[in-house]
Amino acid sequence: MSKINCPRYQQCSAAICPMWRPVLDQKMVKGERVCGVLLEYQKTQSRAILTTHYGTQMMQLMAQATDQIKAHGGYLLRSALNRAASSGTRLKFISCG
């Protein structure tokens, strides 16, 4: 696992995890789960709250994993990221006012 600790790591069942080892070294089988933080990172509107909650180092790791997947990842993994980017966020934003 990465030197950056993910608070979800102990409870997570995702087969594809950027915190575990480089994403291009991981093989995805249809139907397997992908890291929820990585998927949420694909939504531009979620990045600020993710950075606040998880920190800049973890978000840098998510950005690096995203770039690697888009450049060299397999079809299933690229498709998962594309689906996530086109769907709404799962995060709850707190509005001021």
Secondary structure, DSSP 8 states (H G I E B T S, - for coil): --SS--TTTTT---SB-TTTS-GGGS---TT--B-HHHHHHTSGGGHHHHHHHH-HHHHHHHHHHHHHHHHH--HHHHHHHHHHHTS---S------
